Amino acid sequence: MLMLILVHGASISGRQCKLSNLIRTQSEPMGHARGEAGATRGHHGDRCSFQSGRDWIANPSFFKSNSPIKLLCVAGRELPPICSDVRQKQRLSIDTLPPEVKAPFPCDPIIPLRTKTTKDFQEDMERAVQTGDWREVREFYLTTFDSFIEINAAFKREANGSFNTIDDSGVNAKFVNAVYDALLNTPQDIQKSVLKGIINSLLREWKGPRTKDDLRAYFILVQNPQYSSTSTYVIYAHLLRQIAALSEADHHFLVHWLKKLSARRFKQLVERLLQFISTRLFPAEPDELPPLAKCSWWVPSATKVLALFNAANSVSSPPIMPFTDFYNITLEHIDFMEEYRTWQSYGNSNRFSFCQFPFILSTVVKKAIIQKDSEQQMISQARQSLVSKVSRRQRVDMNLLFLNIKVRRAQLLSDSLEELMRKRCDLKKKLRVTFVGEAGLDMGGLTKEWFLLLVRQIFHTDYGKILCAATYTLMGLAVYNSIALDIHFPLYVYRYVLTVPIRTRFQIIKCNCSVLMFCVCVCVQELARGLGELLSYEGNVEEDFYLTFQVFQEEMGVVKAFNLKPGGDKIPVTKHNRRGEQAQGTLGGLNKCMYKQFAAFYHGFHSVCASDALMLLRPEEVEMLVCGSPELDMSALQKAAQYEGYSKTDCTVRCFWDVVLAFPLELQKKLLHFTTGSDRVPVGGMAHLNFKVSKIDVSTDWLPISHTCFNQICLPPYRTRKELKHKLTIAISNAEGFGLE
């Protein structure tokens, strides 16, 4: 909410007054960080209604006790705080003014009529380009951007129409696009006059709550292409601050108006905001922008406006652009853990943090935050175990600092489940895996191998779907230890990872069939197809389908029956009860069946991976953390590869990449598994794999070897491409087990 307070004497002439000093105070919506508010007079000659000024001060709603007020320096002095007594005295003094001074005036100005059309403007531009006479075009730009009223007069479809709906902004989008498309092709003096007019518009006295015409002006001004230049960033920043300071109701209108923009222009505006944030954080030239300390509100304001675009994208169906296009990659180079700690300490309060707006953080940053947070939890858990041993004067074994999993390859699944159940209290410690009978030391590679083999066995058809429940804790353990798994669940499953405990959602019995179908469609697709056919069937349901309110499920090779309601096996499904009370009661039965699975998933995952950082994620990002990146780009791996003992121009290295790039996908995955211990691509792609090719001075009769803990493959100095391909294929196709050199 924005307020104007009369703080100095007013020169009154008839029904008009001249405000000599203004203070603007600002209370940010949503409890976010406040930008420093400032108010400067518009250009000389501006007048305002004194009655309106009286209303601002007399209206108690503008002075809520919980609204933060930040004072400004006026004429070089910092004004004292305005207490409630002072405000009351000001209100009473204005109420006692003579009646002729308090004569009422219209609150909303009348917008002048403008008749120029898109065609007229384009003809003016063509004529100006041909003749070099820009006077008419110059006058149009100079007049149009001089005030919010003139902006509405030029671009509003009906000058004094209301257009007070979220569905229609009332803006002539075609005309706006034509004017802005031509602007950068006009002489510099015209472009400067537009910027000067925008400055005048933004610096005019605010008149209390914004009208829809004001929102339209902001909506039009934010599309100006001139803001791509750093020379206009000061103006752009003030525009963004005013938009960010609007009320939630006004933001609601802007969100729905923004989603009506064309995909191309919408993306341009998003990219411009991202570039503004990046340039403010990391300017190309130190003196290019004002000192960061003096304009710390720039980035928060821009991020809040970017949040409006993200909201517009989210409410659009389908989305206007991928959610990943809102990522700001430059934020990977800031102290994001400090941002995370600020967010943990202050939440969505007055202290700005990028974590308040997680849509702008890339999955790489979020993974790093989760990884650092997990490491801190591991250290804390290990410290507690150590202190407990010392306090009881027991012998300290370094193994107590880890979650030690010891398994036999032949009994991998049973040993793993037994170890996890027996050591549940240690799940938050650093994971360390040992394969019985193998000399390998786990520095990360054995852990990746264990996860890979375990997931393959769990999803083997011999074990049946019931064993998928064993993966829930495993998934949380994998994310906690930064390991990607070859697991594929419907996206809806990952949504539940991010929700509050799911019991409340699944105990809602009264629900229509569409909700039932939605839940089932994403979880049990085979059952969903059958229900869809049942609900849409036009014939004799009872005789043709011959169904009851009972379902069957296979568990470990045994088919079990479940009644969806009491006595369901004796109640036939008919055309009349498939959608009525009988069908509604069916949801309760399905809830019970599904609840056990989802509860196991939720609690298994969160028993290990409980972190505030999960709140930063979208369901798609949780899936990426669990499964890794879907793209296996060996060319990107080649560009990011490091070398030890070789250079990238050596014959062996060139032959290696020729062979690898020509491999089919299956062999490329085997190479990845051989070198890293996993065939999954980490979040962020191959560039984040830290892949290393090293030289080993042995006979070329040797096969390649690898150090999976360090993502390193060691190659003898093979002389030919044929020899390298033969030896490499044998190695990656037959590798199993670990040893020590």
Secondary structure, DSSP 8 states (H G I E B T S, - for coil): -EEEEE-S-EEEETTEEEE--EEEEE--GGG-----------STT--EEHHHHHHHHH-GGGG-TTS-----EETTEE-----HHHHHHHHHHHHTS-TTTT----SS---------HHHHHHHHHHHHHH---HHHHHHHHHHTT-HHHHHHHHBSSTT----SSS---B-HHHHHHHHHHHTTS-HHHHHHHHHHHHHHHHS---SS--HHHHHHHHHHTT-GGGGSGGGHHHHHHHHHHHHTS-HHHHHHHHHHHTTS-HHHHHHHHHHHHHHHHHHHS-SSTTSS--GGG-TTHHHHHHHHHHHHHHHHHHSSS-SS-GGGG--GGGGGS-HHHHHHHHHHH-SSSS--GGGSGGGS-HHHHHHHHHHHHHHHHHHHHHHHHHHHHHTT----GGGGEEEEEE-STTHHHHHHHHHHHTGGGTTSEEEEEETT-----SSHHHHHHHHHHHHHHTSGGG-GGGGGGHHHHHHHHHHTT--------HHHHHHHTSS-THHHHT-----HHHHHHHHHHH-HHHHHHHHHHHH--S-HHHHH--BSEEEEEETTEEEEEESSTTGGGSB--TTTSSSHHHHHHHHHHHHHHHHHHHHHHHHHHHH---GGGGG--HHHHHHHHH-BS---HHHHHHH-EEES--TTSHHHHHHHHHHHHS-HHHHHHHHHHHHS-SSB-TT-GGGS--EEEE--S-TTS--EEEGGGTEEEE----SHHHHHHHHHHHHHS-------
